[in-house]
């Protein structure tokens, strides 16, 4: 895997190389270099499987982190590639031309985070949240408690317990 990382470093400006476990490395890269790098990894280095890609909202930094996890089944290697984009006008180039199922991940990220992937098939079609008219629910500035209180009515018989106190009472009822 070190040979691969050295080869990638020679061609692409990667940083934050982290080996999370043997055979699994995560690297960071400028978003504009993502498509050439993953195309090279798929075409020339056997990373033929897109395992998943997902997002994290770093609201404090006004950025989204998008992580793509690729797998090389012959070498039993996973490579995670992280890119960062701004939350304002969150747009990322589509990879559906490399893996057809990427369109499904892109639809989910559009709906849940508001990250757009122009040109991706069905990216604007409802995915999970038909009729949703609020900010994307996985953004950290979405107030789940407020939404729940405004949308759902309280049901009788439900009570809220402090988890620490409740567990102490359940585990040690005689104290």
N, C-alpha and C positions, 0 to 999 in steps of 0.2 A: 504494500500500500504506500510505502514511503516513495518508491519509484514513481508511482502514479502522481503523488502530490508534487514531487519535484518537476515532473513533466508539465503538470497543470500550471505550477508557479512560473515556469518558463514562458508560457503562452498567455496567461491570464493574471490580472492583478488581484489574487486572492489574499485574504488576511484572516486573522482569528482561526487558525487551524487547530481543531480540538479533536483528539482521539477519545471518544467516549467509552469505547471498549475495543478489543481487538477486532479488526475487520469493519469498524464503523467510525467514520471520520466526518466531522462537520467543518465546512469552510464558509467564509463570507465573501461576497463579491458585489461589485457595483451592479445595479439592476440592468443597466444598459449592456452589460457583457454576458448576461445570463443565457440568452438564446444561442450565441456562438459556442459557449462553453458546454451546455448540455447537449447540443448537437454533436460536438466533438466527442463527448463522453459516450453517447449512444452509438455513434458511427465507428469510432476508432478504439474504444476502450471497453466494450462489452457491457456497458450500463444500459441494458435494453428494457429494464422494468422500471416504470414509474410507480413507486410504492404508494406514495401519498404526497400531497402538498397542502399546507395549511398556513394560517396567519396568526400573528400575535399583535395585539394593539399596545404599543408603547406610547400611551397618551402623554406621558411626561416629556417625551422627546418629539412629540408630534409626528410619529412615524409608525408604519406597519412593518413588521418583519414577516416576510413570506419565506417559508422553508419548503424546499423540494427534496424529497428523499428518493434517490435512485439506487437500483440494485444491479450488481453484476452477478448473475446466478452461477456462472462457471467458476468464478473466483471466490464466491460467497462473501462479497464485499458490499457494504452500504456506504453511500456517500450522500451526506446532507448538504445542501447548498442554500445558504441564507442570503436574501437580498432585503434591502430596506427601501421603502418608498414613503413619500410624505402622505400624511392623512388627508390633507387638502388635495382635492382632485386626484384621489388614489386610483392610479391606472397602471396596469402592468401588461406587458406584451403576452399574448396567448401562446401556449405550447401545444394546442390541440393538433397541430400539424405533425407533431412528433409522437404523441400518444393520444388516440381518440378519446379515451376515458378521462383525459385531462379536462375536457369540456364540462364534465360533471362536477369536478372540484371547483372549477372556475365559476360555475353557476352558484354553487354554495357560498363561495367567498364573496361574490357580488351581493347576494341576498343577505348574508349574515354580517359582513363587515363593510359593504359598500365599495369594495375594490372592483373596478371595471377591467375587463379583458376584451377590448374591442376586437370584433371579428370572430370571437368564439361562438360556435353554434349554440343558439338558445340561451345565451348569457342573460338576456333580459326577460326571459320567460319565468313565471313564478316557479319556484322549486319546492320549498317547504312552507312558505308563509303567504299563501294565497290571500290577497286583499290587505296585506300589511301596509299601514300608512304611517308608521313611526320610523325613527332612525334605526339603522340596522342593529339588531339586538346583541350582537357580540362586540360592538364597540363599547369601550369602557365608560363612555359618557352616557350610555343608555341606563336609565334608572329603573331597574327591575322591580324594586319595591313599590315605587310610585305607580308604575304600569300595572302591577298586580292589584294594588289597592283601587285604582280607577276602573279596572276591567272586571274584576271578580268580586262577588259579594261575600261577606264573611259567613261562614257556616256555623250554626250553633253546635256546641260541644267540642269545638276545637280550642285548644289552649296552647300558649307558647311557653316553653320552659328554657331556662338557661341550661345549656348542655352540660356544663361542668357540675352544676348543682344537681341536675336530674340524674346524671350517671352516678354521682356519689350516693344519692338516695337509693338508687336501684342496686348498687353493688354493696353498700354498707347500710342497710335499713335500720340497724340498731344504734348507729352513732348519733 
